[in-house]
Amino acid sequence: MMVFWAVILVVLFVLLFRWIEGNRTHERDAGNQRAIELLKERLARGEISEEEYERLRRRLED
């Protein structure tokens, strides 16, 4: 019976960890998307060149 509860506890910890990591990934992706949108706006206004836009976009996507 003790082994059963230990397995349940481990499974719950694994699920909790995966859920937390999933949320962090989603937040990071949302932040990167906003940053890329800002880069697009700066490119459209002529504040940065196409080369600089590509360089910064690649850095954000890595």
C-alpha contacts under 8 A as a table, 3 or more apart, distances in Angstrom:
res1	aa1	res2	aa2	distance
1	M	4	F	5.18
1	M	5	W	6.70
2	M	5	W	5.38
2	M	6	A	6.28
3	V	6	A	4.98
3	V	7	V	6.15
4	F	7	V	5.25
4	F	8	I	6.27
5	W	8	I	4.96
5	W	9	L	6.04
6	A	9	L	5.07
6	A	10	V	6.21
7	V	10	V	5.13
7	V	11	V	6.15
8	I	11	V	5.14
8	I	12	L	6.18
9	L	12	L	5.12
9	L	13	F	6.27
10	V	13	F	5.12
10	V	14	V	6.20
11	V	14	V	5.11
11	V	15	L	6.15
12	L	15	L	5.13
12	L	16	L	6.05
13	F	16	L	5.05
13	F	17	F	6.06
14	V	17	F	5.13
14	V	18	R	6.17
15	L	18	R	5.17
15	L	19	W	6.09
16	L	19	W	5.11
16	L	20	I	6.20
17	F	20	I	5.19
17	F	21	E	6.17
18	R	21	E	5.12
18	R	22	G	6.01
19	W	22	G	5.06
19	W	23	N	6.35
20	I	23	N	5.23
20	I	24	R	6.43
21	E	24	R	5.11
21	E	25	T	6.24
22	G	25	T	5.16
22	G	26	H	6.25
23	N	26	H	5.10
23	N	27	E	6.21
24	R	27	E	5.12
24	R	28	R	6.13
25	T	28	R	5.12
25	T	29	D	6.14
26	H	29	D	5.12
26	H	30	A	6.16
27	E	30	A	5.11
27	E	31	G	6.18
28	R	31	G	5.07
28	R	32	N	6.17
29	D	32	N	5.05
29	D	33	Q	6.15
30	A	33	Q	5.11
30	A	34	R	6.37
31	G	34	R	5.22
31	G	35	A	6.28
32	N	35	A	4.99
32	N	36	I	6.15
32	N	60	L	6.25
32	N	61	E	7.31
33	Q	36	I	5.10
33	Q	37	E	6.21
34	R	37	E	5.03
34	R	38	L	6.29
35	A	38	L	5.07
35	A	39	L	6.29
35	A	60	L	7.84
36	I	39	L	4.93
36	I	40	K	6.23
36	I	57	R	6.35
36	I	60	L	7.61
37	E	40	K	5.04
37	E	41	E	6.30
38	L	41	E	5.04
38	L	42	R	6.21
39	L	42	R	5.05
39	L	43	L	6.12
39	L	53	Y	6.43
39	L	56	L	7.95
39	L	57	R	7.57
40	K	43	L	5.05
40	K	44	A	6.13
40	K	53	Y	7.60
41	E	44	A	5.05
41	E	45	R	6.24
42	R	45	R	5.14
42	R	46	G	6.20
42	R	47	E	5.16
42	R	48	I	6.09
43	L	46	G	5.03
43	L	47	E	5.85
43	L	48	I	5.23
43	L	49	S	6.45
43	L	50	E	6.89
43	L	53	Y	6.74
44	A	47	E	7.67
46	G	49	S	6.86
48	I	52	E	6.13
48	I	53	Y	6.48
49	S	52	E	5.20
49	S	53	Y	6.15
50	E	53	Y	4.93
50	E	54	E	6.17
51	E	54	E	5.21
51	E	55	R	6.17
52	E	55	R	5.05
52	E	56	L	6.10
53	Y	56	L	5.31
53	Y	57	R	5.97
54	E	57	R	5.06
54	E	58	R	6.05
55	R	58	R	5.35
55	R	59	R	6.35
56	L	59	R	5.05
56	L	60	L	6.29
57	R	60	L	5.13
57	R	61	E	6.22
58	R	61	E	5.11
58	R	62	D	6.32
59	R	62	D	5.42
